């Protein structure tokens, strides 16, 4: 048995000896440059995909069904945002206005804009509600009462919604193809960096203020913030 | 430069490193976790303005007040109306599931006409014209009395409008669907001389002796009973349940007294015998305010000694005497009759036996006792102007024979309809049949006979909102609005002791092309013209209702109900309108009806050795409204497994038949057969088979149809000798291995 082992060792040693040492080194030098080049290619390509292509693929974009100028309307009303986005008698928040509110002024076509004519003929005269796409809508698992934030805590509309009240047109609505959320929840910066309080509306942004203001922070379950303040 | 496998690997590693420096992996992880919380099929509450509308529930005779919560124009939740005298904020599962009857798939969306055996949509104009043409044709030919109407109730404006229409048209054939009220009404009339509704002040009683009444299974006004039951629990009241099967009521009672089925009346008389013998009865009432006591006493003592009763009922002598003593000695004892939900009249003599127990302990019209609630009197319409055709028609004998020489005491005998229609020689006694808020093709015993009988009627008109079993048989379906889309008054909740009216009001606009039955009747009357049209001086049902309710309208609109809270039952000296002006234990009329005797179930004992009895549960409804999908979901797997119904039999009986729990068997009765699954239990008397009521629908919607077996398909009526009502409590049956 031992003889066979030794023989086979010798044979393998002989096989290694047949490859010329110099050729092997030369080949490695040439291929390492290529390898680094490919690494860089891959690195740069993925950066482009991750920062540029991915956000474009992730969100779908569509225009609002009807054009709307917040600035013009804001100038004509007395009570600012609350003239149209009001609180109901029971304290619940009306959200996006319904046709019932628009119809007071827009029963007939006003001015000569095409968008106005489209709105009146397509929606007002046919009693169809406008399917507005709401940028800041939180998902169904979140219970967000405007009354607690605006009426009780006295927050401004601008804190969360930015300067939309001064906009002259409505930007396209972008929706995450996977989560079905509006893009405004994550924020327009794909890295999730926010400069203003209205740039993002993720859970951390809510929690930051809730912790600072000590909103029901004594949860029995988590020993920290109360989940069920916002979640059902 | 040579590109090889290593280059690709390098490219991939570079890509991975680069990707880690982009938001892509972190964002994707976040998005995917959120995606898993946003399944598209998860129901999400609608957004919009929340409003609450006060209304009333019509799904059972319980008459509860409801608060209907809406988001914009969508009904999202039905709750009990706080402070309503009947249900005070609570509601049963059927009431809670009511929105499914508004939005569910069983609705009839437009008037339908049967052409070559299939329904086609027609306009309201054509549908009503077709009915009115047929009616005026019939009347011209002297056949006004061949119009009949089956309705679940004879109280409230809609039922009264239908009855008024028939009367002024010339037909005596308004028929109310059967219930335990039928026998109770006769009992109240014979003993107290009053035309009244039976009421039970269960809330204030402290000892309820229930002869098979499913007090917690949907008897009377279910939510009122649930609340009363909680009150007994808190205040130490007692509930004794006499029943052959361990029902939910029996399980929750302080004592369950298993009894041979159909012998409950004998037990009541046995208990009465002990109370009399031991002089435990209310002497003041019996001596000063009753008549015929001595004769009745002799009958009871001689014929119903504890020993005899024990042999008949299977209840031990000691139990009978104990029950009698504790019942009579309780502060506010109350005895109740009417099996299960009280959907069947039962034998008059049995109801009388139970009623006499209440009389013996002197609880009539007393707190916690048995009441005779006056019929509602707010419907006071102008006198009818009767044309010749109308007078002649109304003098004809009713098709069901009620009120005739043979059936003097009965007001309605729906159970006799099939017989009357099938055996009549020569001519067809009913040419047009209206059906309002009733589903007799499902709810009347012996559904096959009913279907055969109805097939002979040339024109069947259903006012049902749902395509139920009876609507399917109809030639025309004129769909009513559902109770969430219409106005209606709901008087006299079943078994409730005070006079009360609740108001049903439209919560949402009618969803489909339906019409209020009240409006349909008014329009038919207008089309017929003459005195018929004059009898309906209103432009719409709403106008009729508001005018009828008069000064109660405002309170009804504001509160949702009107109650005569000042109402007090008249004292014993004024309460009785009999010949003797006293409560009558016996009288010539009562004696003429014969002595108490057991009602025998149909079928030959040699061929059908077992007896099939039905039972009720809050999760299944067997009246006009079939259980909505939410309720069907709540039916436990001891009643229904997949689409197969389970029957309960005693373990010993199952053994003797060689049937194991869970095995499949064929259940045969003289009326039909069905496949059932066996569930063995100790909670039922041996020799019985118990089948839940409310399953075995063939119509309505796919959530209800095709599940289990309809008890009424296997059962048949047994005519009560005293009244003609259906006195059946079961039917003989056989079980064989499948």
Interface residues (C-beta under 8 A of the other chain):
Chain A: X30 X31 X33 X34 X35 X36 X37 X38 X39 X40 X41 X42 X43 X44 X45 X46 X47 X49 X50 X51 X54 X58 X88 X90 X92 X94 X95 X139 X140 X141 X176 X178 X179 X180 X181 X186 X190 X191 X192
Chain B: X1 X2 X3 X4 X6 X7 X8 X10 X11 X12 X13 X14 X15 X16 X17 X18 X19 X21 X22 X23 X24 X27 X28 X30 X31 X32 X34 X35 X37 X38 X42 X44 X45 X47 X49 X50
